[in-house]
Structure formats: C-alpha cells, structure tokens
Amino acid sequence: MVDLATGVWILGTAVSEGAVDRAKERFGLTNTARNVIRYRLTGPRSSGAPCLFVLGTKDGRYEQHLINTLGPIELWALSTTTDDVTIRSRLYDRLGAARARRALAASFPGGSAAAEIKRRVFMKADQSDGKPSSAAVSEVIDEIVQEIVDLVLKTEAKM
C-alpha cells in the first residue's frame, strides 16, 4: 500500500528514536524529514497541528513540513485536556454544543482555558495558604462556566 501511495501525511508525536527510524526507512525519508518527525511534530497546539507531507510526482519527490491551522471553534471541539473537556461538557449541558463552542471560542480563542485556570488557581492560592489544590481547580472551572453562561445569556438578551 505504501509503495502505491503518491502522497503520505505523517502526523503526531514521535514516541521513540526507533519509531522515527522505522518511519524514515518505511517511507524512504531524508535525514531532514527524519529530524522534522523527531523534533517538529509536536502534536496540535493553538497555532496549529504540525505534519510532514511526502509527495511523489513525475518531477521528483517532495517533503514538506506543514502546519494545519484550525479556528478557535474547531480547537475547542477537539481539545482533550481534562479541564477543557470538563468546561466544554458543562457548557454543552447548559447551552448546547454549538452555542457552547462559539462562546468558548470567543472567550478563549487559543482553544484552551488552561492558562486562565492556572492564573486563577494561583491567585486563590496566594489568598489562602499558598498551595494550589484540586478543590481550587474545580472552583475555578465552576466560575468560568458560570461566567460564560452569564455572558451568553446577557449577549442574547440584547439581540
């Protein structure tokens, strides 16, 4: 199957040097492409998901490091971090999926609330005993969910 392919997309994060070397051999990649797999395919982030595209044409073979960008709504739909999934799920229950993703994208266009959660947890820790706790994270998530619901309802009431 690989021998018949004219184009191959390599995605994800290299788990080991051996996996990278096997991909290099299997797809006949250059050392430059090997290094892209090992050091540049970091998995998706707010700036996009890096990938390596290998294309064979009648004019030759091309290896291109690309960034697949997604908008904030798509980033929120695909986020898998525990805190983001918790926020998204609670908002789905209260607002419905489409409204929740639009609201999350407007509030956190980078596709994650992690930095804001961390900031608020540390603020709470500074105000108490100085140690962040899982209870503080849960409290912050509750606050963020309520703030977003309030904002959506307020915005929709103006329409």
FENKAKA-V193111 format. One record per residue. N is the residue number from 1. RES is the residue in one letter. PHI is phi in whole degrees, 0 to 359 (none if undefined). PSI is psi in radians with two decimals (* if undefined). Layout:
# FENKAKA-V193111
N&RES&PHI&PSI ; N&RES&PHI&PSI
This chain:
# FENKAKA-V193111
1&M&none&-0.80 ; 2&V&299&-0.67 ; 3&D&294&-0.42 ; 4&L&271&-0.27 ; 5&A&286&2.36 ; 6&T&265&-0.31 ; 7&G&221&2.40 ; 8&V&227&2.29 ; 9&W&255&2.24 ; 10&I&246&2.11 ; 11&L&238&2.96 ; 12&G&95&-2.97 ; 13&T&247&2.31 ; 14&A&292&2.20 ; 15&V&271&-0.37 ; 16&S&199&2.84 ; 17&E&299&-0.67 ; 18&G&298&-0.74 ; 19&A&297&-0.70 ; 20&V&295&-0.78 ; 21&D&296&-0.67 ; 22&R&295&-0.71 ; 23&A&296&-0.71 ; 24&K&301&-0.81 ; 25&E&291&-0.80 ; 26&R&298&-0.69 ; 27&F&257&0.04 ; 28&G&63&0.78 ; 29&L&277&2.74 ; 30&T&282&2.94 ; 31&N&297&-0.59 ; 32&T&298&-0.80 ; 33&A&296&-0.66 ; 34&R&301&-0.78 ; 35&N&293&-0.60 ; 36&V&298&-0.81 ; 37&I&300&-0.78 ; 38&R&288&-0.71 ; 39&Y&245&-0.25 ; 40&R&248&-0.34 ; 41&L&272&1.45 ; 42&T&266&-0.03 ; 43&G&92&2.90 ; 44&P&292&2.55 ; 45&R&219&-3.10 ; 46&S&296&-0.46 ; 47&S&278&-0.17 ; 48&G&132&3.08 ; 49&A&252&2.03 ; 50&P&286&2.57 ; 51&C&209&2.87 ; 52&L&244&2.20 ; 53&F&250&2.19 ; 54&V&245&2.12 ; 55&L&234&2.25 ; 56&G&255&2.21 ; 57&T&232&3.06 ; 58&K&294&-0.37 ; 59&D&270&-0.15 ; 60&G&142&-2.93 ; 61&R&247&2.40 ; 62&Y&234&2.42 ; 63&E&237&2.17 ; 64&Q&227&2.22 ; 65&H&275&2.13 ; 66&L&235&2.77 ; 67&I&241&2.04 ; 68&N&273&1.92 ; 69&T&268&2.56 ; 70&L&234&2.67 ; 71&G&281&2.95 ; 72&P&298&-0.57 ; 73&I&293&-0.75 ; 74&E&294&-0.70 ; 75&L&301&-0.76 ; 76&W&292&-0.62 ; 77&A&295&-0.52 ; 78&L&256&-0.08 ; 79&S&298&2.40 ; 80&T&239&0.08 ; 81&T&291&2.57 ; 82&T&305&-0.86 ; 83&D&293&-0.73 ; 84&D&296&-0.72 ; 85&V&296&-0.69 ; 86&T&298&-0.84 ; 87&I&299&-0.86 ; 88&R&300&-0.78 ; 89&S&297&-0.75 ; 90&R&295&-0.69 ; 91&L&290&-0.61 ; 92&Y&302&-0.78 ; 93&D&297&-0.63 ; 94&R&267&-0.51 ; 95&L&240&-0.25 ; 96&G&90&2.74 ; 97&A&297&-0.88 ; 98&A&295&-0.82 ; 99&R&298&-0.71 ; 100&A&297&-0.80 ; 101&R&295&-0.69 ; 102&R&297&-0.76 ; 103&A&294&-0.73 ; 104&L&297&-0.73 ; 105&A&297&-0.66 ; 106&A&290&-0.66 ; 107&S&280&-0.65 ; 108&F&224&1.37 ; 109&P&295&-0.23 ; 110&G&282&-0.09 ; 111&G&89&0.17 ; 112&S&205&2.56 ; 113&A&259&0.16 ; 114&A&304&-0.80 ; 115&A&295&-0.70 ; 116&E&291&-0.69 ; 117&I&299&-0.84 ; 118&K&300&-0.78 ; 119&R&300&-0.82 ; 120&R&291&-0.66 ; 121&V&297&-0.76 ; 122&F&293&-0.60 ; 123&M&296&-0.73 ; 124&K&294&-0.67 ; 125&A&296&-0.70 ; 126&D&296&-0.55 ; 127&Q&277&-0.26 ; 128&S&246&-2.14 ; 129&D&271&0.04 ; 130&G&90&-0.01 ; 131&K&244&2.13 ; 132&P&293&2.53 ; 133&S&229&2.89 ; 134&S&293&-0.52 ; 135&A&295&-0.64 ; 136&A&294&-0.70 ; 137&V&298&-0.80 ; 138&S&299&-0.73 ; 139&E&296&-0.76 ; 140&V&296&-0.74 ; 141&I&299&-0.75 ; 142&D&302&-0.76 ; 143&E&298&-0.81 ; 144&I&298&-0.79 ; 145&V&301&-0.83 ; 146&Q&295&-0.71 ; 147&E&299&-0.73 ; 148&I&292&-0.75 ; 149&V&300&-0.82 ; 150&D&300&-0.74 ; 151&L&296&-0.76 ; 152&V&297&-0.83 ; 153&L&296&-0.69 ; 154&K&295&-0.77 ; 155&T&296&-0.76 ; 156&E&291&-0.53 ; 157&A&293&-0.50 ; 158&K&284&-0.31 ; 159&M&279&*
